[in-house]
Amino acid sequence: MSDMPRTPRSGKPNLRSWDLEVVDGFDAAPNMRRVVFTAADIGELAYRPGQAIVFSMPLPDGANGRRHYTIRAADPSARTIAVDFLKHGDGPSPNWALRARPGDRIEAKGPRGNAWIRLDADWHLLAGDETCIPAIAHMLETLEPGALAFAFIETAGADGEIAIVSPVRAELRWLHRGGPAGPGDVMLDALEAFAFPEGVGHAIVIGETGNVRRQRHALIARGFARERISSEGYWRPGRVGGHDHVDD
Ligand SMILES: Cc1cc2nc3c(=O)[nH]c(=O)nc-3n(C[C@H](O)[C@H](O)[C@H](O)COP(=O)(O)OP(=O)(O)OC[C@H]3O[C@@H](n4cnc5c(N)ncnc54)[C@H](O)[C@@H]3O)c2cc1C
């Protein structure tokens, strides 16, 4: 969470470690593999919907690499959390998720991340590509009564859409690029055309780093207060693991 203890030297959050055990794995959508995990202490994983954990992911060369993944759902009675892995191609993470079987173990640290709903906002703007469906879906599904949300999700086409049931006033627009994920204008155009409602908004802008940066700047140019935009690059072509800060 935002007030997590930080290590004095690196400035990085001092995240708790979780020894996760796979209990299930299945396709939650044609392009999304869901893996369900448990841990002895999973009930102590306090997170805000939209936040992520960082897996120590086995790599083809035998080492482990950091890979960020959103907590898609938690079921306290079953003592499980779920993570949705986009099948974006030949990446170590979707490959691991497709092979994961009950009893497999993996370490993760967290929770971390800025993509969470600010309760002091009158309305919420959520924007992201398919890597952000787990975050946006979890946030929409868990909005507080009375909340007002506008969500834009970019996918290749209609087959990348999922059903999202929100308990509150939420407008969801799917934007189809008609091609592979990467730098592009479809989300930028939609955000440029979005009429800001009355009151104080908060925006969560996540996805491919270059797109996120341009979308953030476009909102700021239209008068959106920069401190009311939480933005982060979730991936970018050629980038291996990690994340990009987008706060300029
Ligand atoms: C806070 C946060 C939360 C995230 N949550 C999720 C989530 O819930 N589900 C999810 O699927 N992803 C999520 N991501 C994105 C995920 O961490 C990256 O896509 C990551 O690079 C995947 O690792 P990998 O092992 O598959 O591939 P890597 O080894 O990291 O990359 C291999 C190659 O694949 C490319 N690549 C990576 N991701 C994508 C992509 N999405 N589309 C196209 N090409 C890609 C890279 O550019 C690289 O060339 C999140 C990222 C962050 C920072």
The ligand as an SDF file (V2000), in Angstrom:
LIG
                    3D

 53 58  0  0  0  0  0  0  0  0999 V2000
    1.8650   -3.3250  -11.7820 C   0  0  0  0  0  0  0  0  0  0  0  0
    1.7410   -4.2730  -12.9600 C   0  0  0  0  0  0  0  0  0  0  0  0
    0.6820   -5.1780  -13.0230 C   0  0  0  0  0  0  0  0  0  0  0  0
    0.5750   -6.0610  -14.1060 C   0  0  0  0  0  0  0  0  0  0  0  0
   -0.4720   -6.9410  -14.1390 N   0  0  0  0  0  0  0  0  0  0  0  0
   -0.5740   -7.8350  -15.1530 C   0  0  0  0  0  0  0  0  0  0  0  0
   -1.6220   -8.8170  -15.1630 C   0  0  0  0  0  0  0  0  0  0  0  0
   -2.4170   -8.9110  -14.2300 O   0  0  0  0  0  0  0  0  0  0  0  0
   -1.6640   -9.6740  -16.2080 N   0  0  0  0  0  0  0  0  0  0  0  0
   -0.7640   -9.6100  -17.2500 C   0  0  0  0  0  0  0  0  0  0  0  0
   -0.8680  -10.4330  -18.1700 O   0  0  0  0  0  0  0  0  0  0  0  0
    0.2390   -8.7110  -17.2610 N   0  0  0  0  0  0  0  0  0  0  0  0
    0.3570   -7.8390  -16.2220 C   0  0  0  0  0  0  0  0  0  0  0  0
    1.3910   -6.9370  -16.2130 N   0  0  0  0  0  0  0  0  0  0  0  0
    2.3240   -6.9130  -17.3470 C   0  0  0  0  0  0  0  0  0  0  0  0
    3.4130   -7.9840  -17.2180 C   0  0  0  0  0  0  0  0  0  0  0  0
    4.1630   -7.7990  -16.0260 O   0  0  0  0  0  0  0  0  0  0  0  0
    4.3510   -7.8660  -18.4350 C   0  0  0  0  0  0  0  0  0  0  0  0
    3.6230   -8.1090  -19.6060 O   0  0  0  0  0  0  0  0  0  0  0  0
    5.5430   -8.8000  -18.3350 C   0  0  0  0  0  0  0  0  0  0  0  0
    6.5620   -8.3240  -19.1770 O   0  0  0  0  0  0  0  0  0  0  0  0
    5.2000  -10.2210  -18.6850 C   0  0  0  0  0  0  0  0  0  0  0  0
    6.3360  -11.0060  -18.4790 O   0  0  0  0  0  0  0  0  0  0  0  0
    6.7710  -12.1880  -19.4450 P   0  0  0  0  0  0  0  0  0  0  0  0
    7.5990  -13.0900  -18.5930 O   0  0  0  0  0  0  0  0  0  0  0  0
    5.5660  -12.7580  -20.0900 O   0  0  0  0  0  0  0  0  0  0  0  0
    7.5850  -11.5140  -20.6010 O   0  0  0  0  0  0  0  0  0  0  0  0
    9.0030  -10.6980  -20.5590 P   0  0  0  0  0  0  0  0  0  0  0  0
   10.1490  -11.6530  -20.3830 O   0  0  0  0  0  0  0  0  0  0  0  0
    8.8720   -9.5920  -19.5790 O   0  0  0  0  0  0  0  0  0  0  0  0
    9.0070  -10.1120  -22.0280 O   0  0  0  0  0  0  0  0  0  0  0  0
    9.2300  -10.9270  -23.1620 C   0  0  0  0  0  0  0  0  0  0  0  0
    8.8030  -10.1610  -24.3960 C   0  0  0  0  0  0  0  0  0  0  0  0
    7.3730  -10.0310  -24.3980 O   0  0  0  0  0  0  0  0  0  0  0  0
    7.0030   -8.6670  -24.5940 C   0  0  0  0  0  0  0  0  0  0  0  0
    5.7830   -8.4010  -23.8230 N   0  0  0  0  0  0  0  0  0  0  0  0
    5.6650   -8.3730  -22.4810 C   0  0  0  0  0  0  0  0  0  0  0  0
    4.4020   -8.1130  -22.1280 N   0  0  0  0  0  0  0  0  0  0  0  0
    3.7180   -7.9580  -23.2690 C   0  0  0  0  0  0  0  0  0  0  0  0
    2.3550   -7.6690  -23.5590 C   0  0  0  0  0  0  0  0  0  0  0  0
    1.4390   -7.4740  -22.5780 N   0  0  0  0  0  0  0  0  0  0  0  0
    1.9620   -7.6040  -24.8550 N   0  0  0  0  0  0  0  0  0  0  0  0
    2.8560   -7.7970  -25.8550 C   0  0  0  0  0  0  0  0  0  0  0  0
    4.1680   -8.0710  -25.6450 N   0  0  0  0  0  0  0  0  0  0  0  0
    4.5910   -8.1480  -24.3650 C   0  0  0  0  0  0  0  0  0  0  0  0
    8.2080   -7.8880  -24.0640 C   0  0  0  0  0  0  0  0  0  0  0  0
    8.2820   -6.6030  -24.6330 O   0  0  0  0  0  0  0  0  0  0  0  0
    9.3690   -8.7390  -24.4360 C   0  0  0  0  0  0  0  0  0  0  0  0
    9.7620   -8.4550  -25.7610 O   0  0  0  0  0  0  0  0  0  0  0  0
    1.5260   -6.0360  -15.1400 C   0  0  0  0  0  0  0  0  0  0  0  0
    2.6120   -5.1360  -15.0620 C   0  0  0  0  0  0  0  0  0  0  0  0
    2.7140   -4.2620  -13.9830 C   0  0  0  0  0  0  0  0  0  0  0  0
    3.8900   -3.3130  -13.8910 C   0  0  0  0  0  0  0  0  0  0  0  0
  1  2  1  0
  2  3  1  0
  2 52  2  0
  3  4  2  0
  4  5  1  0
  4 50  1  0
  5  6  2  0
  6  7  1  0
  6 13  1  0
  7  8  2  0
  7  9  1  0
  9 10  1  0
 10 11  2  0
 10 12  1  0
 12 13  2  0
 13 14  1  0
 14 15  1  0
 14 50  1  0
 15 16  1  0
 16 17  1  0
 16 18  1  0
 18 19  1  0
 18 20  1  0
 20 21  1  0
 20 22  1  0
 22 23  1  0
 23 24  1  0
 24 25  2  0
 24 26  1  0
 24 27  1  0
 27 28  1  0
 28 29  2  0
 28 30  1  0
 28 31  1  0
 31 32  1  0
 32 33  1  0
 33 34  1  0
 33 48  1  0
 34 35  1  0
 35 36  1  0
 35 46  1  0
 36 37  1  0
 36 45  1  0
 37 38  2  0
 38 39  1  0
 39 40  1  0
 39 45  2  0
 40 41  1  0
 40 42  2  0
 42 43  1  0
 43 44  2  0
 44 45  1  0
 46 47  1  0
 46 48  1  0
 48 49  1  0
 50 51  2  0
 51 52  1  0
 52 53  1  0
M  END
$$$$
